[in-house]
Amino acid sequence: MGFEPCSDTHRAEAVYVRSYSTLASLAEGVVESAPVANKKLHELLSMEEWRRVKSITREDLENCQLAYLELGAIISMFLSDPFGDVTLETKAWLGPILGNQKVTLSGSQKGQLLWRHCDSNWVTGCFLQRSDVPTDKLVNFCVDTLHYMPVVRNVILECLKPTPRPRNYRNRKSVAGAREILMRIMAGLSTSSLGAERFGKLIVSTPATKKSFFPSIDVTTLPSTSPRLFLDRPIRSVSWTKVKDDSMSRHTVYRRTQASFSRYAKSQDPKTSVFPQDDVELKLDNLLDGDWTSLNGLKGEDVLKSTLAYFELGTIIEKYILGAFGSVCSSMLQKVATAMHDGRRSLPVRGWIAGCILRYSKVPIYNLIQFCVRDLSYKPPERPILECLRFKSNTTFRTIEDGRHEEYCASMIARLSGLSDIVSIPEWIALTSDKERLLRYIVQQTLPSSEPPSSEPPTVPSKEAKRTTQAKRTTETEEGCLSYKRRKPYAHVTSTTEEGGFMYCHPNDLIEFLDWVESGMCEHPARMPCSS
């Protein structure tokens, strides 16, 4: 049983539709923003390859090589419609061929075809086949940019799944040699093609049928270019976590943990892999001078306050190592999570507890900075914001170039050296919820100022105060815009330059700059909203 081939008239119709790719849930922590993703996608194909994609016809949508279909499905797990879309008329023609009989039952689009994720995968695969881009280039993009983790046992191709399941993907165990595994899969698929109708039937077939479609891969036959199996096992033994001594009691707050590497650490490029000598336990031990027993004296009040410097370093370390320095009892953990309005296993909660433990142990800030940069390969962002003050944790890779470790250590020292004031969890929340307050606090703590810094830590504003502050800020911003336009760009430079080479910056400009940073437009310097 086949389908009726499209007529010559239909073949001449425009098929391709340009689209803006958005981030899927799996892209969180992998791709920084949608503008960055679209830029990378645009650079992935050459001008000639893009020209071929845009000239696709209906005939090109009737068959697809399996290698392109699988690679398109992998990229679509992270980015929606990565290389464009097709017209509604084309979807109405193609959908039934793919076995899609779903239609919208209500609303203004009632009766129209309900386009499925697997339908988009087919179109994306056909786009890539039409472009004739080398599959090796796409494999590198999946591994290096999307940090895709393939499976080697009971393989069900991504393109044969009706829709991605983020939870199942995040539970996958990392394997060494992801690039080699994906290359081997593509080699096995590059000689086979599927028709649209056959693809539609495979989508609704049984898991057993899908698994038989591609054999499991024997990882022992893969070249071992980066053995990193230690990343999958706990850092410390179970027996270590059960050590007891006379300083412990039923009221002890501190808890020892095995600690383990995060998915972020596991998916790093092998060239910048963490702890290549498998000495993470020793290095964590050295940071605390081996004195883990003293942590039994940690009290509840020690976990309710910290400094931004320790909180920042704890957050960075917890991005790579879960429970690196242990944790606290369940009731205290819940108390912190409730105060922070976040989950017990969230990065802010884990980072806060780690920071409190490090502050209690009085670990030197410089030692922690060296550990982050040299051992974790952490590269501080160029943006003027701390990891612990982000509204959403940024887990995008930033690879350190050779010979720049000292530069990044110096950058972190400058950033954290003034952040030694004690803050509580409500005060941290106040900082993250008020941009002006956050910027003013950081500037006061890190830059020399003619005005004495306030001895009072930031407080949590009431609802009425928030409304008043918002109204006042709106008025000040409007007045600031008028005065800003009247300012001469180079006037009074010498009088507004502080000792040490820092130049005065108007608070409204700082707020505008932070808005620009958070929007992700800093990737496009030409559009930076500064007038100098």
Secondary structure, DSSP 8 states (H G I E B T S, - for coil): -------HHHHHS--EE-----B-GGGTTTSS-HHHHHHHHHHHS-HHHHHHHHT--GGGGSEEEHHHHHHHHHHHHHBSSTT-EE-HHHHHHHHHHTT---B--SSTTTTSB---HHHHHHHHHHHHHHHT--HHHHHHIIIIIS------SS---GGGSSS--HHHHHT----S-HHHHHHHHHHHHTT-EEEHHHHHHHHTS-HHHHHTTS----GGGS--SS--GGGGS-SS-HHHHT---TT--TT--EE----EE-HHHHTS-GGG-S-TTS-HHHHHHHHTTT--GGGGG--GGGGSEEEHHHHHHHHHHHHHEETTT-EE-HHHHHHHHHHHTS-TTSHHHHHHHHHHHHHHHT--HHHHHHIIIIIS-----SSS--GGG-SS---------TT-HHHHHHHHHHHHTT--SEEEHHHHHHHHH-HHHHHHHHHHHHS--SS---SS------HHHHHHHHHHHHHHHHHHHHHHHHS-TTTTTTTTB-TTS-B---HHHHHHHHHHHHHTGGG-GGG-----
